[in-house]
Amino acid sequence: MSCCHCERRVNSIAYTDNNVRFTVISDGTLRLEYAPDGKFVDDKSFIAVDRLYPQVDYKLKTRGAWIEITTSKMKMRYKKD
């Protein structure tokens, strides 16, 4: 039995490096994590009860020290240390 209302759920980590991790939760919501020791916590939180979210179209650009994530509703720019 197939379900036409089911959404494909994926691990939506868009970018990660030694200290930061950015997850696209929806086209208007990003989860920004910082871990000085590089050890990210994958436990449940207020917004991250489940780590799999409906698939969102986004673009990731890296240029020099800049990271840019763009969705249909927003653009986030981050400058690496």
WOPE-V121588 format. One record per residue. N is the residue number from 1. OMEGA is omega in whole degrees, 0 to 359 (none if undefined). NEAR is the number of other C-alpha atoms within 8 Angstrom. D_CENTER is the distance of its C-alpha to the mean C-alpha in whole Angstrom. Layout:
N;OMEGA;NEAR;D_CENTER + N;OMEGA;NEAR;D_CENTER
This chain:
1;180;2;31 + 2;183;3;28 + 3;181;5;26 + 4;179;4;25 + 5;180;4;23 + 6;177;5;21 + 7;176;6;17 + 8;182;7;16 + 9;186;8;13 + 10;170;8;11 + 11;190;7;8 + 12;176;11;5 + 13;183;9;4 + 14;183;10;5 + 15;173;9;7 + 16;172;9;9 + 17;185;6;13 + 18;187;6;15 + 19;182;11;14 + 20;175;12;11 + 21;180;13;7 + 22;180;12;4 + 23;177;11;1 + 24;181;13;3 + 25;175;12;6 + 26;181;10;9 + 27;177;12;10 + 28;184;9;11 + 29;173;7;8 + 30;171;9;5 + 31;181;9;6 + 32;180;8;7 + 33;176;8;9 + 34;178;9;13 + 35;182;9;15 + 36;181;6;18 + 37;179;6;19 + 38;180;9;16 + 39;182;7;16 + 40;180;7;13 + 41;181;4;14 + 42;178;5;13 + 43;177;5;16 + 44;174;8;15 + 45;182;6;15 + 46;182;5;16 + 47;185;5;12 + 48;177;7;11 + 49;179;8;14 + 50;181;6;13 + 51;178;7;10 + 52;183;8;10 + 53;174;12;10 + 54;182;10;12 + 55;180;10;11 + 56;174;10;10 + 57;177;7;11 + 58;176;10;10 + 59;176;8;11 + 60;176;10;10 + 61;173;7;14 + 62;179;8;15 + 63;183;6;18 + 64;181;4;20 + 65;185;8;19 + 66;174;10;16 + 67;179;12;13 + 68;175;12;12 + 69;182;12;9 + 70;173;11;11 + 71;179;12;11 + 72;183;8;14 + 73;184;7;14 + 74;174;8;13 + 75;178;8;12 + 76;177;7;11 + 77;181;8;13 + 78;177;7;13 + 79;179;7;16 + 80;176;6;16 + 81;none;3;19
